[in-house]
Amino acid sequence: MIEDMGIRNLSPATQYNYINCVAKYALHFGKSPAVLGPEHIRGYQVHLTQVKRVSWSVFNTAVCALRFLYRITLQKDWAVEHIPYPKKPKRLPEVLSLDEVWRFLEFITNLKYRALLMTAYASGLRTSEVVKLRVKDIDSARMVIRVEQGKGQKDRYTLLSPKLLHVLRLYWQAVRPSGEWLFPGRRPGTHVSAARVEVVCREARQAIGMSKKVTVRMLRHCFATHLLDNGTNIRKIQILLGHQRLETTAIYTHVSNQSLAEVTSPLDLLPDGSGPAQK
């Protein structure tokens, strides 16, 4: 299965998730998946939804992993389909105000992590993208950042803010990171881990006393929302974020202050003095 995933150029994260799902499936029945059939696949889906009550994303990944295993690796002609799943709740992304972003970033005193988190916010990068930035990805001549093999294994370019470039230069002069990685990890030749970045975010927000769960993902949401608030065309935001579908980017129109500010409450249309009657 690992060889088949490699041939099809599945990302390392997808390969890890698929192997993990198949391992749990085999452990559940105590047998090799090769001796299990369609009834076991359906039974396992029922177990995930009704007993484990997993989220839609976990459930969907498990089904996709089993479909790959049986259709590609074991070459079975079974139709591995999803069983009915409760409607996925639609939640809007939580974002910070400009002042909250400033407070959060100002609190980060470690120069490397401050530069990293500023890069994530200023350029709208995912965690997996910002930790894997290389020094050569910062193109100061064109004022862009190259994101190499982002989600979906696609390359793209995003913004390089003049303010961010100044911070990165200060970071470079002070730290002089060796090797190819812009934000190296503790072990030589490695980049900083996503887990370590999330720990830094958690410690900072707890120290500040922020109720919002600030993560790199939230900073990416803030990037898109604040651009939209500032009047940036949503199509341009889609390109910067690396979204395949415009519908994915359009969710930010539901949290943008600009979108809400353009609407007048019907209460404000009433004549003055139309409040509660005075007794």
N, C-alpha and C positions, 0 to 999 in steps of 0.2 A: 504493500500500500504506500509506503514511504517513497519507493522508487516511482510509482505511478504519479504521485503528487509532485515529485520533482520534475518529471518529464513534462507535466502540464503547467509547470512554473507557478504553482501555488505558493503564496507567501509563507515564510517561516511561521508566522503567527497562526495562519490557517492550518498548516500542517500539524502544529502542536495541538490545536483545538480538536482537530479531527481524530488524531491518535488518542487523545484523552477521552473523547466521547466513545470511541469504539472500545477502549479498554474498560470503561464503566459499563458498557452494554454487555461485554463478555463476562465481567465480574457479576453482574446482576443475575445472569442465568447459570454461571459457573461452567460455561462451555465455550468452545471455540465458535466464533461467529460463522465459520464455514459449515457447521452442522445445524445451524439455526435457520428458520425459514420465515416466510411472510407473517405468519401468525405471531411469531416472537417479536418481530419488528413492531407490529400493531400493539401487542401487549406491553412492550416497553414504552411506547408513546403514551399509553394509558397510565402507566406507572409514573411517568414524568409529570403528566398534567394533573392527575387526581391524587397521587400520593405525595410526590415530591413538590408539586405545585411550583414548578420552575417558571421563570420568566419566558416571554415569547422568544427572546434572543437565544437563550440557552436551549429551548426546545427546538427552534429552527436549526441551530447549529448541529444538534444531535441528529436530526432527520437528514440534513445535508451530508453529514459524515457517513451515515449508514447507506445513503443512496450512492455515494462515491464508492464505498467499500463493495457493495453488492453489484452495482452496475459496471464499474470500471475494473476493480481489482479481481473480484470473483467472477465477473462476466455472467451474472445472472440476468435473465430478461424480466425480472420482477419490476412492477411499478411501485417504487417506494414513495408513497404519498403521505402528506400530512393528514392526521385525523383532525376532526373539527377542534379548534382551539378557542377558548373564550376571547372575545374581542379585545385586541390590544389597546390598553388605555393610551390616549394621546395627551402627552404632557408638553407644555412649552418649556424651553430652556430657561433656566434662571440666570440672570446677568447682574453685573455690578454697574453702578453709576461710574462716571468718570472720576469723581472724587474718591469712591471706594477703591477703584483700580490704583489710583495714585497712592492712597494710604497703604495698600497692600504691598505695592512694589517698593515704596520708601522704607518699609519695615525690614525688607530683606537686606541685610548688611553684607552677607557673603557675596563678593563681587562676581564669582562664577554663576551662582544661582540667580542673582539679580539680573545679570546679563541674559541668562537663559530664559527666565520668565518674561523679561521685557521683550525678548525676541519672539516668544510664543504669542504674546498679546499684540505686538506691533505688526506681526506678519501673518497672524491667523493660523499658526501651525498646530498640528496634532502633537501629542506627547511623543509618539514614535518618530515623528519627523524632526522635532527640535533636538532631541537627544542624539540623533544621528547626523546632525549637520557637520560638514567638513569645512575646514578653513577655506578651501577653494570654492565653496558654495556661496561665499559672500562676494558679490560682484559690485564693488564700489564705483566702478566706472559707469555702469549702467543703472546703478542704484536698485538692484534686484537681488533676491535670494533664490538660488536654485534649489528646488526640492527634488531630490533624486529618488525615484522609485517610492513615491508616497503610496497612499491607500489605493488598491487596485493596480499596484505596480506601474504607476504612471508618473512621468516627470512633469514638473510645472515650475513656473516662476511666480514669485510673490513680492510684495513690497519690501524695500529696504529703506526705512525711515532715516532721515538725516540725524535725528536725535538718537536712534538706535545705533547708527554707525559710530557716533561719537562714544557711546557707552561701550560698544564692542572694541573700539580702539583703546580705550582706557583699560578695559579688561585684558586685552592682548599685551599691552605694555607692562601691566602689573604682574600677570600670571605667566605669560609666554608659554602657552600649552605646547607640549612636544607631541610629535606625531601628526596624523591626519585629522583627528577629531577636534572640533572647535571646543567641545565641552568634554574633556577626557574623564574617564572613571578612575577609580583608585588603583586598579591593576593596569600596568603598562599595556598600551595597545588596545584598550577598550574605551568605549564612550560611557558617559554617566548613565546609570540605569534609570528607567522610568519610575521604578519603585522609590528610589532615593529622592527624585524630584517631588513625588507625591507626599513623601514624609516632610520635606521642606515646606510645601504648601500647607499641610495640616498644622504643623507647628507654628507657622506664621499667623494663620487665621485664628488659632486658639489664643495665641499671645495677644493679638490685637483685640480679640473679643468679637470677631465677626460671626454672625449667625449663619451667613451663607457659606455653603461648602465650596470654598475656592479651590479649583483644580486647574490644570492646564486646559482641560476641555472647556471649563467655564470661561477662561480667558479667550479661547477661540470664539466662543459664543459672543463675548463682549466685543471682540474685533469686528465681527459681522454686524452686530446691532448698532455699534457706535458709528460705523461707516454709513449704515442706512440712515441713522439719525442725522448725519451730516450731509445727506442728499446724494450719496454715491449710488449710481445705477446698480440695480440688483444683479444684472447680467455680469457686470464687472466683479461684483462680490462673489458670484458663483465661480468665476474663473480663478480668483485669488484663493478661494477655499478648496478648489479642486473637486467640486461637486459634479457628478455626471449629469444629474437632472436638476433643472431649475426649481422643480417642486420642493426639493430638499432645502434649497436656500430660502425659498419663500416663507418658511416657518418664522424667519426673523421679522417678517412684516407684522407678526402678531405681538411681538414684544418691543418693537421700535417706538420710542417716544414720539417721533415725527408722525408716524401713522396715526397715533392716538390724538396728537395735538391738532391734526387737520380736521378732526370731527368736533362739532359743537353739540354740547348736551342740549336736549330739548328744553330743559329747565331754563337755560340761558336765553331761549327764544321768547319766553313769557314776558309780558310787560313788567316794568319795575313796580314794586309794591305788591307783587302777587304771592308773597309768602304767607305763612300761617296767619289767620285772622287774629287780631288782638282782642282780648276780652276786657 
